[in-house]
Amino acid sequence: MADKITVLLVDDHALVRRGFRRLLEDDPSIVVVGEGSNGDEAIQLMKELSPHVVVMDAAMPGTNGLAAEILALADAGLRERVLAARRKQSADVLARAAGLPARLRELLNKKS
């Protein structure tokens, strides 16, 4: 799995997670390593699985995606990965992982 992009999916709707999983796993260079349904699960799974990319809904009941990101920033073990992802343009990182063409990535970056 070292040569594959690992992805964690976090959304409170199982149907959304399933849809993302199917789209991402069409690319042989991507593997979905886990799924969570809230921010608390996201933090725990980030620690356990150390994914390259986390696709997380910002608006979930309980600990939402934004709160989970703040909690991850407070955790020394996760801080560097969150900050590294923030330094890169998140939309571009996900777009590359999903294999979107360069022109589409440029359009996403303009909106980010």
BAVO-240909 format. One record per residue: residue in one letter; chain; x, y, z negated of N, C-alpha, C, CB in turn. Coordinates in steps of 0.05 Angstrom, whole numbers. Atoms other than C-alpha are relative to their C-alpha. Glycine has a CB too. Layout:
# residues N
> rest,kette,n.c1,n.c2,n.c3,ca.c1,ca.c2,ca.c3,c.c1,c.c2,c.c3,cb.c1,cb.c2,cb.c3
> A,A,X,Y,Z,X,Y,Z,X,Y,Z,X,Y,Z
...
# end
This chain:
# residues 112
> rest,kette,n.c1,n.c2,n.c3,ca.c1,ca.c2,ca.c3,c.c1,c.c2,c.c3,cb.c1,cb.c2,cb.c3
> M,A,16,-24,0,0,0,0,17,25,0,-19,0,-24
> A,A,-18,-23,2,62,45,-4,-2,18,25,28,-9,-4
> D,A,1,-15,-25,54,66,69,-28,11,6,9,-17,23
> K,A,28,-9,-4,-21,81,62,-6,24,-17,-20,-23,-5
> I,A,9,-22,16,-55,144,38,-22,-11,-18,-11,23,18
> T,A,20,10,19,-93,127,-26,-20,22,-7,14,-11,-25
> V,A,21,-20,5,-159,162,-39,-18,-9,-22,-16,5,26
> L,A,20,5,21,-204,167,-100,-25,17,8,11,8,-28
> L,A,25,-13,-6,-277,185,-86,-16,5,-26,-17,-16,20
> V,A,16,-6,24,-318,221,-140,-24,16,8,17,14,-22
> D,A,26,-13,-5,-391,239,-130,-21,-14,-16,-6,1,31
> D,A,21,12,16,-453,228,-171,-20,-15,18,-14,21,-16
> H,A,18,14,-18,-489,200,-109,15,-23,13,-12,19,21
> A,A,-13,23,-11,-469,129,-91,-1,-1,30,-13,-26,-11
> L,A,3,-1,-29,-494,139,-20,22,18,13,-28,10,8
> V,A,-21,-18,-10,-445,197,-10,27,-14,-2,0,27,-16
> R,A,-26,14,3,-387,157,-37,2,-22,21,2,-13,-29
> R,A,0,22,-20,-406,98,8,5,11,28,-27,-15,-1
> G,A,-4,-12,-26,-409,144,69,29,9,4,-18,23,3
> F,A,-28,-8,-2,-341,174,54,19,-24,2,8,17,-25
> R,A,-17,24,-1,-311,105,42,0,-12,28,-11,-21,-21
> R,A,1,12,-27,-336,79,109,15,17,20,-29,-3,8
> L,A,-14,-18,-19,-310,140,146,30,-2,-4,-9,29,-4
> L,A,-29,0,6,-242,139,112,13,-27,7,5,7,-29
> E,A,-12,26,-4,-231,64,117,0,-9,29,-15,-20,-17
> D,A,-3,6,-29,-240,66,193,28,5,8,-20,18,16
> D,A,-28,-6,-6,-169,93,192,17,-20,-15,8,29,-8
> P,A,-16,21,14,-120,36,177,22,11,-18,12,-18,21
> S,A,-21,-12,17,-72,85,144,-11,10,-27,15,22,14
> I,A,13,-10,24,-123,102,89,-13,-23,-15,-21,22,7
> V,A,13,19,17,-146,60,31,-13,14,-24,20,-22,-10
> V,A,14,-11,23,-199,80,-20,6,-18,-23,-32,3,6
> V,A,-9,16,22,-171,57,-86,-20,0,-24,27,10,-10
> G,A,19,-1,22,-229,76,-131,-23,19,5,13,6,-26
> E,A,24,-18,-1,-296,111,-142,-8,7,-28,-23,-13,16
> G,A,12,-9,25,-325,151,-198,-25,16,5,21,17,-16
> S,A,25,-15,-3,-391,185,-211,-2,25,-16,-23,-18,-7
> N,A,0,-26,15,-371,243,-256,29,8,-6,-16,-3,-27
> G,A,-26,-11,5,-313,286,-277,16,-16,-21,-2,28,-9
> D,A,-14,15,20,-296,244,-338,13,-25,12,-19,-8,-23
> E,A,-10,23,-14,-289,182,-295,23,8,19,-22,-14,16
> A,A,-20,-10,-19,-248,223,-245,27,2,-14,-8,27,12
> I,A,-25,-3,15,-196,241,-298,12,-27,-7,-5,17,-26
> Q,A,-9,26,8,-191,170,-323,12,-15,24,-22,-17,-13
> L,A,-9,14,-24,-185,141,-253,25,13,12,-22,-1,21
> M,A,-25,-13,-9,-133,194,-233,24,-10,-15,-2,30,-2
> K,A,-22,10,17,-90,171,-291,6,-29,6,-7,3,-30
> E,A,-4,28,-4,-100,97,-277,10,-7,28,-25,-15,-4
> L,A,-5,8,-27,-95,97,-201,21,17,15,-25,1,15
> S,A,-18,-19,-13,-51,157,-183,-4,3,30,29,-9,-6
> P,A,5,-2,-29,-84,169,-116,14,24,13,-30,2,6
> H,A,-11,-23,-14,-53,214,-63,-20,23,3,11,-8,27
> V,A,22,-20,-5,-120,249,-51,-24,-7,-17,-7,0,31
> V,A,25,3,14,-182,259,-93,-21,16,14,2,8,-31
> V,A,23,-13,-12,-247,275,-57,-21,1,-22,-10,-14,27
> M,A,17,-2,23,-291,303,-112,-21,22,4,16,6,-25
> D,A,22,-18,0,-359,336,-114,4,21,-22,-28,-14,-4
> A,A,-4,-21,20,-355,404,-149,-24,1,-19,4,26,14
> A,A,24,-3,16,-427,401,-174,-12,-27,-7,-21,17,15
> M,A,11,25,10,-442,338,-214,-10,5,-28,22,-23,0
> P,A,10,-2,28,-481,329,-279,23,-7,-19,-24,-18,-5
> G,A,-21,5,20,-438,328,-342,25,15,7,5,-30,-2
> T,A,-26,-12,-8,-365,342,-329,1,1,30,24,-16,-12
> N,A,1,-2,-29,-368,369,-258,28,0,11,-15,25,8
> G,A,-26,1,-13,-312,370,-207,19,23,-7,-4,-1,29
> L,A,-17,-22,7,-287,439,-225,11,-3,-28,-16,27,3
> A,A,-9,5,27,-284,423,-299,21,-22,-1,-24,-7,-18
> A,A,-20,22,-1,-248,358,-283,27,9,10,-11,-23,18
> E,A,-25,-10,-9,-196,396,-244,14,16,-22,-5,18,25
> I,A,-12,-16,22,-185,443,-303,11,-20,-21,-21,19,-13
> L,A,-10,20,19,-178,382,-349,25,-13,10,-22,-21,-6
> A,A,-24,12,-12,-129,351,-301,24,19,-2,-5,-7,30
> L,A,-22,-19,2,-88,415,-302,11,1,-29,-10,28,8
> A,A,-9,0,28,-86,411,-378,16,-25,-8,-24,2,-19
> D,A,-14,25,5,-59,340,-375,27,0,14,-17,-25,11
> A,A,-28,-2,-11,17,341,-365,5,-21,22,20,-3,-22
> G,A,-4,21,-19,15,275,-327,-13,6,27,-9,-26,-10
> L,A,15,-5,-25,-34,302,-275,6,28,11,-30,-3,-5
> R,A,-3,-28,-7,-14,376,-273,16,4,26,14,15,-22
> E,A,-17,-4,-24,41,370,-220,-15,-8,25,25,-17,-3
> R,A,15,9,-24,-4,331,-172,-22,20,7,-11,-28,-5
> V,A,21,-19,-5,-61,380,-180,11,26,12,-17,6,-25
> L,A,-13,-24,-10,-16,440,-170,11,-3,28,22,10,-19
> A,A,-11,6,-27,18,408,-110,-23,0,20,15,-27,0
> A,A,22,1,-19,-50,396,-78,-11,28,4,-22,-18,-11
> R,A,10,-27,-2,-71,468,-93,19,17,18,-3,13,-28
> R,A,-19,-16,-17,-7,495,-61,-4,-6,29,29,-7,-9
> K,A,7,7,-28,-25,457,2,-29,8,3,5,-31,6
> Q,A,28,-7,-4,-90,476,33,-16,-26,0,-4,15,27
> S,A,15,24,5,-139,424,8,-15,-10,24,-19,4,-23
> A,A,15,9,-24,-182,423,70,19,-13,20,-15,24,12
> D,A,-18,11,-19,-121,411,113,10,-27,-9,24,19,4
> V,A,-9,26,10,-96,354,69,-21,-22,5,6,2,-31
> L,A,21,20,-5,-163,318,73,-4,-4,30,-26,9,-13
> A,A,4,2,-29,-170,334,147,22,-18,13,0,27,13
> R,A,-21,17,-10,-102,303,161,-4,-29,-8,28,10,-10
> A,A,5,28,10,-119,242,118,-22,-13,16,-7,0,-30
> A,A,22,11,-16,-183,234,158,6,-2,30,-25,17,-4
> G,A,-9,2,-28,-144,241,223,-14,19,19,-5,-28,10
> L,A,13,-19,-18,-180,302,249,20,14,18,-15,22,-17
> P,A,-18,-13,-19,-149,336,310,10,27,-11,-14,4,27
> A,A,-13,-24,9,-103,395,299,-18,25,3,26,5,15
> R,A,17,-23,-4,-152,445,328,-23,2,-21,-13,-1,29
> L,A,21,0,20,-207,424,280,12,7,-27,-13,-28,-1
> R,A,-13,-7,25,-158,429,222,5,30,-2,27,-15,-3
> E,A,-5,-29,0,-141,500,243,-26,15,-7,10,9,28
> L,A,26,-12,5,-215,518,242,-7,-3,-30,-22,-12,17
> L,A,5,4,29,-222,488,172,17,18,-17,5,-29,-8
> N,A,-18,-17,15,-162,527,147,-9,29,1,28,-3,10
> K,A,10,-27,-2,-192,592,172,-23,5,-19,-8,7,28
> K,A,23,-3,17,-254,579,131,7,-4,-30,-21,-20,7
> S,A,-8,6,28,-215,557,68,11,25,-14,22,-22,-1
# end
